Amino acid sequence: MARTSDLRSAGRVCGFEAVEVHALIARQERAAAVQVLEKYRAEALACCRHCETEWYRRHGDLLVEDRQPREAGKALRRSVDRLGEEATGDRLGRVCFVRGIQHHYRGEREKAIDDAGTALMQISFDSPLAYFVDELCLMACFLQGGAERRHVGKAMAYVQQFRPRLKGRRDVSAVLSNHRWLEGQLFARLGDFQCAIDRLESVRGDYLSFGPPKRLAAVTIDQCLVLARRVHDVSRRRIWSLLNTCVPRLKDEPVLKKNVENAIRTVSTDNEKIHGALLVLRASFIVPMPGIVAELPGIGSRRSESNG
């Protein structure tokens, strides 16, 4: 039987190797990650339940990155199984973070949303805040591609359940912004347009002050898309004004700046083309938060009615 001191030493080694694997995956150095995983596999699986759990989670993460969701699912199931009675809290949340992506790649939308919600509720705020920032973006990603209203409603329930965990925290500004951004888009998808506009406007205010210019442009376009569901003179002028606020912040993004200016010209001259111009603009660049307002149902019929 291994001595306690030996197990502690092995646990420290496993912990170091696990962090190295995570860093290699993040840098897209997957071949090196495979080598490290294999190097400490025997030690991790012989050490303790925690090291086993971590090894299988890292293995599952790598398989997800390699687009092998079926094999990733097997590794992640082993990770949860090894947790046993400890299958709650931060360790479970971290497994669910990866497993949600695995379900997404398999087309299992509801399971992906459930795992994202579990991760938001279970991961500790002592863990890196990137887990929360990224999970809120992933939740939106899981709703792309024709999600049904029930899926949007389930995501909203998780997002609102998560909100009390943010109360009183002033050290999580990026999490707060992403939370309100996703919530605003979900309100729009569920038909509560005023709440959607209010949430998106508050995020726009954040990014006007300190946020990356591309994110300012993205959330502004999302807000404009909500306004564009009924294009009349009032909303058209508001859309024009919102887009113009982005232009000074885009001096270091010349291509995006030009695209925004082109959209502004369209808004100024042709009501019928505003929505299409906004969709093209939102799809012309990438930010972590997907623009799921672009899939707002019934927008074409509403626009026709408002101009009829």
Contacts in CASP RR format, 6 or more apart in sequence:
PFRMAT RR
TARGET T0000
AUTHOR 0000-0000-0000
METHOD contacts of the structure
MODEL  1
MARTSDLRSAGRVCGFEAVEVHALIARQERAAAVQVLEKYRAEALACCRH
CETEWYRRHGDLLVEDRQPREAGKALRRSVDRLGEEATGDRLGRVCFVRG
IQHHYRGEREKAIDDAGTALMQISFDSPLAYFVDELCLMACFLQGGAERR
HVGKAMAYVQQFRPRLKGRRDVSAVLSNHRWLEGQLFARLGDFQCAIDRL
ESVRGDYLSFGPPKRLAAVTIDQCLVLARRVHDVSRRRIWSLLNTCVPRL
KDEPVLKKNVENAIRTVSTDNEKIHGALLVLRASFIVPMPGIVAELPGIG
SRRSESNG
2 10 0 8 1.000
2 46 0 8 1.000
7 47 0 8 1.000
7 48 0 8 1.000
10 43 0 8 1.000
10 46 0 8 1.000
10 47 0 8 1.000
10 51 0 8 1.000
11 47 0 8 1.000
11 48 0 8 1.000
11 50 0 8 1.000
11 51 0 8 1.000
13 40 0 8 1.000
13 43 0 8 1.000
14 40 0 8 1.000
14 43 0 8 1.000
14 44 0 8 1.000
14 47 0 8 1.000
14 51 0 8 1.000
14 54 0 8 1.000
14 55 0 8 1.000
15 51 0 8 1.000
15 54 0 8 1.000
17 36 0 8 1.000
17 37 0 8 1.000
17 39 0 8 1.000
17 40 0 8 1.000
17 44 0 8 1.000
18 44 0 8 1.000
18 54 0 8 1.000
18 55 0 8 1.000
18 58 0 8 1.000
20 36 0 8 1.000
21 33 0 8 1.000
21 36 0 8 1.000
21 37 0 8 1.000
21 58 0 8 1.000
21 61 0 8 1.000
21 62 0 8 1.000
22 58 0 8 1.000
22 61 0 8 1.000
24 30 0 8 1.000
24 32 0 8 1.000
24 33 0 8 1.000
24 36 0 8 1.000
25 33 0 8 1.000
25 58 0 8 1.000
25 61 0 8 1.000
25 62 0 8 1.000
25 65 0 8 1.000
30 62 0 8 1.000
30 65 0 8 1.000
30 66 0 8 1.000
33 62 0 8 1.000
34 62 0 8 1.000
37 55 0 8 1.000
37 58 0 8 1.000
37 59 0 8 1.000
37 62 0 8 1.000
40 55 0 8 1.000
41 55 0 8 1.000
43 51 0 8 1.000
44 51 0 8 1.000
44 52 0 8 1.000
44 54 0 8 1.000
44 55 0 8 1.000
45 51 0 8 1.000
45 52 0 8 1.000
45 55 0 8 1.000
49 82 0 8 1.000
49 83 0 8 1.000
49 84 0 8 1.000
49 86 0 8 1.000
50 91 0 8 1.000
52 78 0 8 1.000
52 79 0 8 1.000
52 82 0 8 1.000
53 79 0 8 1.000
53 80 0 8 1.000
53 82 0 8 1.000
53 83 0 8 1.000
53 91 0 8 1.000
53 95 0 8 1.000
54 79 0 8 1.000
56 75 0 8 1.000
56 76 0 8 1.000
56 78 0 8 1.000
56 79 0 8 1.000
56 82 0 8 1.000
57 75 0 8 1.000
57 76 0 8 1.000
57 79 0 8 1.000
57 94 0 8 1.000
57 95 0 8 1.000
57 98 0 8 1.000
59 75 0 8 1.000
60 71 0 8 1.000
60 72 0 8 1.000
60 73 0 8 1.000
60 75 0 8 1.000
60 76 0 8 1.000
60 79 0 8 1.000
60 98 0 8 1.000
60 102 0 8 1.000
61 72 0 8 1.000
61 98 0 8 1.000
63 69 0 8 1.000
63 71 0 8 1.000
63 72 0 8 1.000
63 73 0 8 1.000
63 75 0 8 1.000
64 72 0 8 1.000
64 98 0 8 1.000
64 101 0 8 1.000
64 102 0 8 1.000
64 105 0 8 1.000
67 105 0 8 1.000
69 102 0 8 1.000
69 103 0 8 1.000
69 105 0 8 1.000
69 106 0 8 1.000
70 106 0 8 1.000
72 98 0 8 1.000
72 102 0 8 1.000
73 99 0 8 1.000
73 102 0 8 1.000
76 95 0 8 1.000
76 98 0 8 1.000
76 99 0 8 1.000
76 102 0 8 1.000
79 95 0 8 1.000
80 87 0 8 1.000
80 92 0 8 1.000
80 95 0 8 1.000
83 91 0 8 1.000
83 92 0 8 1.000
83 95 0 8 1.000
86 92 0 8 1.000
88 122 0 8 1.000
89 122 0 8 1.000
89 123 0 8 1.000
89 124 0 8 1.000
90 122 0 8 1.000
90 123 0 8 1.000
90 124 0 8 1.000
90 126 0 8 1.000
90 127 0 8 1.000
92 118 0 8 1.000
92 122 0 8 1.000
93 118 0 8 1.000
93 119 0 8 1.000
93 122 0 8 1.000
93 123 0 8 1.000
94 119 0 8 1.000
94 123 0 8 1.000
94 127 0 8 1.000
94 131 0 8 1.000
96 115 0 8 1.000
96 116 0 8 1.000
96 117 0 8 1.000
96 118 0 8 1.000
96 119 0 8 1.000
96 122 0 8 1.000
97 115 0 8 1.000
97 116 0 8 1.000
97 119 0 8 1.000
97 123 0 8 1.000
97 131 0 8 1.000
97 134 0 8 1.000
97 135 0 8 1.000
99 115 0 8 1.000
100 111 0 8 1.000
100 112 0 8 1.000
100 115 0 8 1.000
100 116 0 8 1.000
100 119 0 8 1.000
100 138 0 8 1.000
100 142 0 8 1.000
101 112 0 8 1.000
101 138 0 8 1.000
103 109 0 8 1.000
103 111 0 8 1.000
103 112 0 8 1.000
103 115 0 8 1.000
104 112 0 8 1.000
104 138 0 8 1.000
104 141 0 8 1.000
104 142 0 8 1.000
109 142 0 8 1.000
109 143 0 8 1.000
109 147 0 8 1.000
109 151 0 8 1.000
110 151 0 8 1.000
110 154 0 8 1.000
112 142 0 8 1.000
113 139 0 8 1.000
113 142 0 8 1.000
113 143 0 8 1.000
113 151 0 8 1.000
113 154 0 8 1.000
113 155 0 8 1.000
113 158 0 8 1.000
114 154 0 8 1.000
116 135 0 8 1.000
116 138 0 8 1.000
116 139 0 8 1.000
116 142 0 8 1.000
116 155 0 8 1.000
116 158 0 8 1.000
117 135 0 8 1.000
117 139 0 8 1.000
117 158 0 8 1.000
117 161 0 8 1.000
117 162 0 8 1.000
119 131 0 8 1.000
119 135 0 8 1.000
120 132 0 8 1.000
120 135 0 8 1.000
120 136 0 8 1.000
120 158 0 8 1.000
120 159 0 8 1.000
120 161 0 8 1.000
120 162 0 8 1.000
120 165 0 8 1.000
121 158 0 8 1.000
121 161 0 8 1.000
121 162 0 8 1.000
121 165 0 8 1.000
123 131 0 8 1.000
123 132 0 8 1.000
123 135 0 8 1.000
125 165 0 8 1.000
125 169 0 8 1.000
125 172 0 8 1.000
129 172 0 8 1.000
129 174 0 8 1.000
129 175 0 8 1.000
132 172 0 8 1.000
132 175 0 8 1.000
132 178 0 8 1.000
133 174 0 8 1.000
133 175 0 8 1.000
133 178 0 8 1.000
133 288 0 8 1.000
134 288 0 8 1.000
136 159 0 8 1.000
136 175 0 8 1.000
136 178 0 8 1.000
136 179 0 8 1.000
136 181 0 8 1.000
136 182 0 8 1.000
136 289 0 8 1.000
137 178 0 8 1.000
137 182 0 8 1.000
137 288 0 8 1.000
137 289 0 8 1.000
137 290 0 8 1.000
139 155 0 8 1.000
139 158 0 8 1.000
139 159 0 8 1.000
139 182 0 8 1.000
140 182 0 8 1.000
140 185 0 8 1.000
140 289 0 8 1.000
140 290 0 8 1.000
140 291 0 8 1.000
140 292 0 8 1.000
141 290 0 8 1.000
142 155 0 8 1.000
143 151 0 8 1.000
143 152 0 8 1.000
143 155 0 8 1.000
143 189 0 8 1.000
143 292 0 8 1.000
144 290 0 8 1.000
144 292 0 8 1.000
144 295 0 8 1.000
145 295 0 8 1.000
146 295 0 8 1.000
147 292 0 8 1.000
147 295 0 8 1.000
149 189 0 8 1.000
149 190 0 8 1.000
152 186 0 8 1.000
152 189 0 8 1.000
152 190 0 8 1.000
153 186 0 8 1.000
153 190 0 8 1.000
155 182 0 8 1.000
155 186 0 8 1.000
156 183 0 8 1.000
156 186 0 8 1.000
156 187 0 8 1.000
156 190 0 8 1.000
159 179 0 8 1.000
159 182 0 8 1.000
159 183 0 8 1.000
159 186 0 8 1.000
160 183 0 8 1.000
162 179 0 8 1.000
163 179 0 8 1.000
166 172 0 8 1.000
166 175 0 8 1.000
166 176 0 8 1.000
166 179 0 8 1.000
169 175 0 8 1.000
169 176 0 8 1.000
173 206 0 8 1.000
177 203 0 8 1.000
177 206 0 8 1.000
177 207 0 8 1.000
178 288 0 8 1.000
178 289 0 8 1.000
180 199 0 8 1.000
180 200 0 8 1.000
180 202 0 8 1.000
180 203 0 8 1.000
181 199 0 8 1.000
181 200 0 8 1.000
181 203 0 8 1.000
181 219 0 8 1.000
181 222 0 8 1.000
181 289 0 8 1.000
182 289 0 8 1.000
183 199 0 8 1.000
184 195 0 8 1.000
184 196 0 8 1.000
184 198 0 8 1.000
184 199 0 8 1.000
184 200 0 8 1.000
185 196 0 8 1.000
185 200 0 8 1.000
185 222 0 8 1.000
185 291 0 8 1.000
185 292 0 8 1.000
185 293 0 8 1.000
186 292 0 8 1.000
187 193 0 8 1.000
187 195 0 8 1.000
187 196 0 8 1.000
187 199 0 8 1.000
188 196 0 8 1.000
188 222 0 8 1.000
188 225 0 8 1.000
188 226 0 8 1.000
188 293 0 8 1.000
188 296 0 8 1.000
189 292 0 8 1.000
189 293 0 8 1.000
189 295 0 8 1.000
189 296 0 8 1.000
189 297 0 8 1.000
193 226 0 8 1.000
193 229 0 8 1.000
196 226 0 8 1.000
196 293 0 8 1.000
197 223 0 8 1.000
197 226 0 8 1.000
197 227 0 8 1.000
200 219 0 8 1.000
200 222 0 8 1.000
200 223 0 8 1.000
200 226 0 8 1.000
201 223 0 8 1.000
203 219 0 8 1.000
204 216 0 8 1.000
204 219 0 8 1.000
204 220 0 8 1.000
204 223 0 8 1.000
204 242 0 8 1.000
207 215 0 8 1.000
207 216 0 8 1.000
207 219 0 8 1.000
208 216 0 8 1.000
208 245 0 8 1.000
208 249 0 8 1.000
212 287 0 8 1.000
213 246 0 8 1.000
213 249 0 8 1.000
213 250 0 8 1.000
213 252 0 8 1.000
213 253 0 8 1.000
213 256 0 8 1.000
214 253 0 8 1.000
214 256 0 8 1.000
214 285 0 8 1.000
214 286 0 8 1.000
214 287 0 8 1.000
215 287 0 8 1.000
215 288 0 8 1.000
215 289 0 8 1.000
216 246 0 8 1.000
216 249 0 8 1.000
217 246 0 8 1.000
217 249 0 8 1.000
217 250 0 8 1.000
217 253 0 8 1.000
217 256 0 8 1.000
217 260 0 8 1.000
217 285 0 8 1.000
218 282 0 8 1.000
218 285 0 8 1.000
218 287 0 8 1.000
218 289 0 8 1.000
218 291 0 8 1.000
219 289 0 8 1.000
220 242 0 8 1.000
220 243 0 8 1.000
220 245 0 8 1.000
220 246 0 8 1.000
221 243 0 8 1.000
221 278 0 8 1.000
221 281 0 8 1.000
221 282 0 8 1.000
222 282 0 8 1.000
222 291 0 8 1.000
222 293 0 8 1.000
223 242 0 8 1.000
224 239 0 8 1.000
224 242 0 8 1.000
224 243 0 8 1.000
224 278 0 8 1.000
225 275 0 8 1.000
225 278 0 8 1.000
225 279 0 8 1.000
225 282 0 8 1.000
225 293 0 8 1.000
225 294 0 8 1.000
225 296 0 8 1.000
226 293 0 8 1.000
226 296 0 8 1.000
227 235 0 8 1.000
227 238 0 8 1.000
227 239 0 8 1.000
227 242 0 8 1.000
228 235 0 8 1.000
228 239 0 8 1.000
228 274 0 8 1.000
228 275 0 8 1.000
228 278 0 8 1.000
228 299 0 8 1.000
228 303 0 8 1.000
229 296 0 8 1.000
229 298 0 8 1.000
229 299 0 8 1.000
229 302 0 8 1.000
229 303 0 8 1.000
230 302 0 8 1.000
230 303 0 8 1.000
230 306 0 8 1.000
231 271 0 8 1.000
231 272 0 8 1.000
231 274 0 8 1.000
231 275 0 8 1.000
231 303 0 8 1.000
231 306 0 8 1.000
231 307 0 8 1.000
232 271 0 8 1.000
232 306 0 8 1.000
232 307 0 8 1.000
236 267 0 8 1.000
236 271 0 8 1.000
236 274 0 8 1.000
239 267 0 8 1.000
239 274 0 8 1.000
239 278 0 8 1.000
240 264 0 8 1.000
240 267 0 8 1.000
240 268 0 8 1.000
243 260 0 8 1.000
243 263 0 8 1.000
243 264 0 8 1.000
243 267 0 8 1.000
244 264 0 8 1.000
246 260 0 8 1.000
247 257 0 8 1.000
247 260 0 8 1.000
247 261 0 8 1.000
247 264 0 8 1.000
250 256 0 8 1.000
250 257 0 8 1.000
250 260 0 8 1.000
251 257 0 8 1.000
255 285 0 8 1.000
256 284 0 8 1.000
256 285 0 8 1.000
259 281 0 8 1.000
259 284 0 8 1.000
259 285 0 8 1.000
260 281 0 8 1.000
262 277 0 8 1.000
263 277 0 8 1.000
263 278 0 8 1.000
263 280 0 8 1.000
263 281 0 8 1.000
266 273 0 8 1.000
266 274 0 8 1.000
266 277 0 8 1.000
267 274 0 8 1.000
267 277 0 8 1.000
271 307 0 8 1.000
272 303 0 8 1.000
272 307 0 8 1.000
275 299 0 8 1.000
275 300 0 8 1.000
275 303 0 8 1.000
279 294 0 8 1.000
282 291 0 8 1.000
282 294 0 8 1.000
283 294 0 8 1.000
END
